[in-house]
Amino acid sequence: MARQFNVPTFYRSPIVSRIKEIRRQLDPRKKDLSPTVLDFGPVQFRLARHFGFCYGVENAIEIVYRAIEENPDKRIFLLSEMIHNPRVNRDLESRGIRFLRTTIGEQLIPFSELSPEDIVIIPAFGTTVEIMEKLSAIGVDIHSYNTTCPFVEKVWRHSDRIGKNHFTVVVHGKRFHEETRATFSYARQVTRVVVVRDMDETEDLARIITGEMPPSSFFERFPDRYSPDFNPEKDLIRIGVVNQTTMLATETAAISARLRAAMLERYGADVISEHFADTGDTLCYATNENQDATRVLLETGADAAIIIGGANSSNTSHLVELCAARMPTFFINSAAQIEGRTKIEHFDVQSKKYVRTRNWLMKDPPVTLVLTAGASCPDILLDEVIRTVSGAFEGARSPEDVLALYAETVQ
């Protein structure tokens, strides 16, 4: 049986958490990726099979609330946002937790203000070797409340293994995301490292490997994305690919295949294992499940998509990309951004700004919406969106009636 975490009940929900439990009972092996259909009459929601809190997030939430309970008289700090969800982080702040750094690494509270008696919680993304050493030097306990996701640590182990076999680590990720900064830091302890963001950057790295572009162009193309003393003429002879666990799985696979093809072109098939390391799949299982479920969800079609999560959530932004390629998509962090059917405030992943769209849902009923969320999104936020949107349609059934009808239909 999968481990059950002690997550505060206020993150659970009467609707979505119940649906998840029904789906788990009916499909314990998670083979059925078809969406859950909730029919309110004038509006129908199609929920992805997989979304919301993953193993790593529930583990982190359990640890941080335990830290609060166990240390009522101590100062408690989070190194940075524990997960990328505004609701969760606001609640932690309301309980007295303070953030030492921003998500992009800006120092909010100097480490010099810490004492050995303080509690410092390491976020689910992990942190760099250098920061762990600084905290240890102060005398802070860095182990008791370390919420680093096991799947992130898996990436570090892969990086360590191939690095010790004298391969350069190529990280598919966002260079200044907390997780990638941490992976970069751990990998550079044993080998050279370079970060590629997307296929465009990968194509240029492949051209440098094959000789189509001069080695000197590496430094222009990848500023701030390589480890010290990187020498492209030597350090791109043997490489292996790992990733930030929240990236698009299909893109990571394509990047790995392109770099392997470059090595085949340069060195030939007979010696490919000497130049390209088999690193295995380092993507988070929840990221895979959420992306696969979203693709199946999109096959059913809809008038629009609502994706819920923090604006700085990498895994959520990739769900937005998948949906936006197929239909109008609105990326929000809570129901508070929805004003009936006439106005919605949502995050534009291209401009990195919040925008307002008027008359976003003025199509005559029946209206069909797909609904999903990132891995750090509490179920209760989906409940609130369902209630807000359905409540904007005259004659819509109550959520309780819809849930009862769904449960009766499937059981």
Secondary structure, DSSP 8 states (H G I E B T S, - for coil): --------GGGS-SSHHHHHHHHHHH-TT------EEEE-SSEEEEE-SS-S--HHHHHHHHHHHHHHHH-TTS-EEESS-SSS-HHHHHHHHHTT-EESB-TTS-BSS-GGG--TTSEEEB-TT---HHHHHHHHHHT---STTB---HHHHHHHHHHHHHHHTT-EEEEES-TTSHHHHHHHHHHTTTS-EEEE-SHHHHHHHHHHHHTSS-TTHHHHHSTT-B-TT--HHHHTSSEEEEE-TTS-HHHHHHHHHHHHHHHHHHH-GGGGGGTEE-----S-HHHHHHHHHHHHHHHT--SEEEEES-TT-HHHHHHHHHHHTTS-EEEESSGGGEETTTEEEEEETTTTEEEEEESTT-S-SSEEEEEEE-TT--HHHHHHHHHHHHTTSTT---HHHHHHHHHHHH-
